[in-house]
Structures are given as C-alpha cells and as structure tokens.
Amino acid sequence: MELREMGERASKAKYVLQRLTEQEKNEALLAVAGALEQGCEEILAANREDIRLGEEAGMHPGLLDRLRLTGERVESMALGLRQVAELPDPVGECMESWERPNGLRIEKRRVPLGVIGIIYESRPNVTADAFGLCFKAGNAVILKGGKDALRSNIAITQVIRRTLSGCGITPDAVCLITDTDRQVTNAFMRMKEYVDVLIPRGGAGLIRAVVENSTVPVIETGTGNCHIYVDKDADLDMAVSIIMNAKTQRIGVCNACESLVVHEAVREEFLPRLKKALDEKQVEIRGDERVRACIDCVPASEEDYGTEYLDYILSMKTVDSLEEAIAHINRYNTKHSESILTRDPARAQKFLNEVDAACVYVNASTRFTDGFEFGFGAEIGISTQKLHARGPMGLRELTSYKYQVYGTGQIRG
C-alpha cells in the first residue's frame, strides 16, 4: 500500500472508529488478544528471523533484548489488550460543564485525536500496545517500526487486521508502513493532511530527527537517563535491592537506572556492599574520585553522567547534600524518572517537589514508570515534555476535547 493511500484509508477509518460503542471496541480488543495467543508461533517464527539477522549484524545486547519476543511476552501483549478492554472508555467523557448567564450550556467532552502516527524502533510489543490504546480511544493508527523488527511487526499487524475484519470493523484502524527507505519515513513525518499527531518511541537520535523534521504535531517521548539518589538516611539493605532491580532487571528499557548519586555520609559503608551485588551481574561501575576511593571501578567522565547506557554500566556521583543531589540530577537527567531512597519524609518531599521529571519516586525502583504498572493497561510511551501529556501515556492522553454548546435560540448582541 502506498503511503498516501494509507493516509487516506486511515483518515476514513477514524470517522468509523469514533462511532464505535464501548462494547464494540472491547469485544474487538478481546478478540485480538485471543488471536495473538493463538498466532503466537507465527509471531515468534517471524521474530526469530529478526533476531537472527540482528545477531548477524552485531546488534547491541540491550537492543536485542528489546527486539526479542517470547511466549511470555506475547502473552503479556495479549494481557495488555485485555486490561485496556477493562478500562473505562474516555471518549465522550464530560470533563466539565457550566451554564452562562444567557442560558447557554457548555460541556467540555473528550474526543479522539484522530489519526495517530507512531515511529518506533526495535520493540515489536509496541505494535500491539499502540493498536490497543489508540483503538480504545477511538483513533486510527499508522505504525512505522524499525527495520530490525520488520518481520515481527508484519506478523503482529496481520493478526490484528484479520481479527478486526472478522469483527466487522475496518482493518484500516491499524496500518503498518513496511517500506524501510528513509525517504518514506521523512514523507510520513510531513503527512499533515492525514496524520493528526506523531509520537516517536526510541533512542535520542530518532526522537531528535522526528522533532526537528516533522510538520505534524509531535508528542515527544524521551530517552531515560534515570537516577537513584541514596540519601544519608537511606535504608541501605533496601537501597541495594532497589538499585539492583532498577539497573539489572532489564537493561534495554528507558526506565532502567543509569546513574547513581550517593550522599557522602553513607559512601564508605554502602558502596562496598552495593559493588558486591553489582559484581554478581557483571555491572561496570564508573565513579568519581570519592567513589573510587571506596571501591575499584572505572573513572567517570562528564559524559558518563548524561549517558543512557542501555547496558550493564552504572555511573556514580558523590554529593555532600540533598541540594547538591537535586542540582546534579536536574542538570543531567532527561526528565524521565528519578528516585530518592530515604527514611526522612521531609527530605523525600523536597526531592519530589524540586526534581524536574515526569515521574519522581520515594523508596521505589524507577522500573515502575510504565503504563502497565500505572494501571493504564499499556502505554504509547513515556512523555518527557510538559504540553498535552507527561509520563506514561494511556487512554486519556490519546484524546483531545471539544466544546459542545447547547442553546435555546440565543444570539449575540
């Protein structure tokens, strides 16, 4: 299908989708969830070919982890769709209403955005997540995945489109661009007559390219240089557990911890304990001079403090105060997710108030910045900007609103 034809089809589909009832959407989502499970082997066969080609090309282990599908991950995709089906439909929700002195009654109601374009890299689970959320919010979606996941994305999209057709719903609710030519991607970013909003999901290079070249309005989902700050009053056993989870549970995700900030008061007691745990996972530590005085590690450069590694690497910085920790994090973070580990409620609240990020935690892993974990069923991405949407983007973030005004013959004098 040519790009322009795809845009035209999606534009027609959005008016069909906005008329679907909540029950019709939920039944379709449940049908797609079941079809993904039934078609699991078809999807995994396509994914194995993507993995084989990625390994031959020397793809980074963190990116291979993002690309890889398993039976469990396909089940998770299906579960995400079922959870979206259980969520309240935001379309038509009355956000507020009021009556003017002249008798006009004004209602502000949620409406679909229309056609959403999503450009993403080697994460085929995004294909199902994006469809589910966009569809439940009454939107058509055009997907442009990375070439590394092309076969996986085609297999997943085919399952979705077949199932929608079987439900009597236009399959053009979801379209996949399969042409890997960069010029096609550039043209997609300029399809303002068909695409209402564009959402990039991926590394800093992809996001920057979309933001700089798109003529379609963009919701920016940022990279994740996430920090954990170990305060002077932290529970150190808890701190080891949280940091190990945030750093090593999955390295190739945007909410993994990439940088650790440690208060000087606990440096000597805490760092050797943490290093022992990190060594078991073969995590390379890059530390400042005071860190290196406590443990054997690689010297940290200025660049390290601002790097999203997506690898078994962790930078470490020592500070003398909470204020210094906040200043360091605000300088180097990507406005994604930051956490403080402390037993002092007042210091925790100061951190919450002053750190500039979409999600800020107290005594918890940054790995919870996720639509599934927030109860959204799934997510389109983690928005690190401040306009329209911020943090995990669920159903409500995929709607706009319009004013519906009821009169009884009023005219303006």
URBELQUI-V113920 format. One record per helix or strand. SS is the DSSP state (helix for helix, strand for strand). FROM is the first residue (numbers start at 1). LEN is the number of residues. If there is no record, write none. Layout:
<<SS & FROM & LEN> <SS & FROM & LEN>>
This chain:
<<helix & 3 & 15> <helix & 22 & 17> <helix & 40 & 17> <helix & 61 & 7> <helix & 71 & 16> <strand & 94 & 6> <strand & 105 & 8> <strand & 115 & 6> <helix & 125 & 12> <strand & 140 & 5> <helix & 147 & 20> <helix & 171 & 3> <strand & 174 & 3> <helix & 182 & 7> <strand & 197 & 5> <helix & 204 & 10> <strand & 218 & 4> <strand & 226 & 5> <helix & 236 & 13> <strand & 257 & 7> <helix & 264 & 17> <strand & 284 & 4> <helix & 289 & 6> <strand & 298 & 2> <helix & 303 & 4> <strand & 313 & 7> <helix & 322 & 11> <strand & 337 & 5> <helix & 345 & 10> <strand & 359 & 4> <helix & 366 & 3> <strand & 382 & 2> <strand & 391 & 2> <helix & 396 & 3> <strand & 399 & 8>>
